[in-house]
Amino acid sequence: MMNSEAGPGPAIRTAGLTVVRGGRPVLHGLDLEIPRGSVTGLLGPSGCGKTTLLRSVVGVQRTAGGTVEVLGRPAGDAALRHRVGYVTQAPSVYADLTVTENLAYFAAVLGAPKGDPDRVIRQVGLTGHENDPAGRLSGGQRARVSLAAALLGAPELLVLDEPTVGLDPVLRQDLWQLFRGLAEEGATLLVSSHVMDEATRCDRLLLMRDGRLLAHDTPAALLAATGAADIDSAFLRLVEDTPRTADTVETGR
Ligand SMILES: Nc1ncnc2c1ncn2[C@@H]1O[C@H](COP(=O)(O)OP(=O)(O)OP(=O)(O)O)[C@@H](O)[C@H]1O
């Protein structure tokens, strides 16, 4: 849902985005626009290019063609450093530092407000673990420390690469509620997942296959356009209907 205070223009706009990795094209000229104040799910099978697209948005991926604009600036622009949070698939925290020490360190690097570590620890549900060394946390807890680090400074755009992998259903539910709350406050979230049942929690979905967009629409519009009962089946129908080299299917919104 668009937040009226979220600012003009889309949060992310790509035009003809092309990426070659290891000598092979992995993104084939993607055109997309993601509105501000929304939660967009990026779904598709392993290896289809989700991480590569997220890296391009954050500005750490070398591109072979096209443009990527983020919050009105070229992706990776220095002015975006404090405005974009990125959580990679591999949690990046210091194992020998406690949760609070990790977050205090990242907050200092970012110049985030003093109370921010406490705020983000609460947001990701790590209260009670503040003094645990990150190396002794479970995988899911460590992933949440990474997420907490990305929330420092309250970035306008959050780019999350499979943030719910390895989490139990209760935590997944809590995190999706957090994402929804952040979007309602005006933040934009781009969240990759290969768990199709998370799709219905998103405002919009990007369905990807083989480095191309199969569809970019709301979950309801995708279901209506394909006549499928769930996003899994909608995806399969789009795959069946799309020759492997075809461009994005417009599902008519
Ligand atoms: N460092 C790399 N060098 C060369 N090719 C790479 C590299 N990283 C990824 N690729 C290739 O780029 C393509 C897209 O990979 P990407 O990681 O973006 O997919 P993904 O959809 O995020 O997959 P997953 O869901 O498994 O994380 C794959 O074919 C992969 O083999």
The ligand as a Gaussian input file, in Angstrom:
#p B3LYP/6-31G(d) Opt

LIG

0 1
 N       29.948000     -15.274000      -8.033000
 C       29.345000     -15.772000      -9.116000
 N       30.042000     -16.012000     -10.246000
 C       29.454000     -16.501000     -11.345000
 N       28.147000     -16.811000     -11.425000
 C       27.411000     -16.602000     -10.324000
 C       27.959000     -16.075000      -9.123000
 N       26.972000     -15.978000      -8.211000
 C       25.861000     -16.431000      -8.818000
 N       26.117000     -16.799000     -10.084000
 C       25.145000     -17.316000     -11.055000
 O       24.170000     -16.320000     -11.282000
 C       22.879000     -16.883000     -11.385000
 C       21.935000     -16.185000     -10.452000
 O       22.353000     -16.396000      -9.111000
 P       21.582000     -15.737000      -7.879000
 O       22.439000     -15.978000      -6.678000
 O       21.248000     -14.339000      -8.228000
 O       20.274000     -16.614000      -7.828000
 P       19.143000     -16.699000      -6.686000
 O       17.857000     -16.653000      -7.406000
 O       19.410000     -15.671000      -5.661000
 O       19.376000     -18.139000      -6.089000
 P       19.138000     -18.698000      -4.571000
 O       17.661000     -18.657000      -4.335000
 O       19.669000     -20.086000      -4.673000
 O       19.937000     -17.812000      -3.674000
 C       23.027000     -18.375000     -11.098000
 O       22.965000     -19.058000     -12.310000
 C       24.396000     -18.500000     -10.479000
 O       24.996000     -19.704000     -10.882000

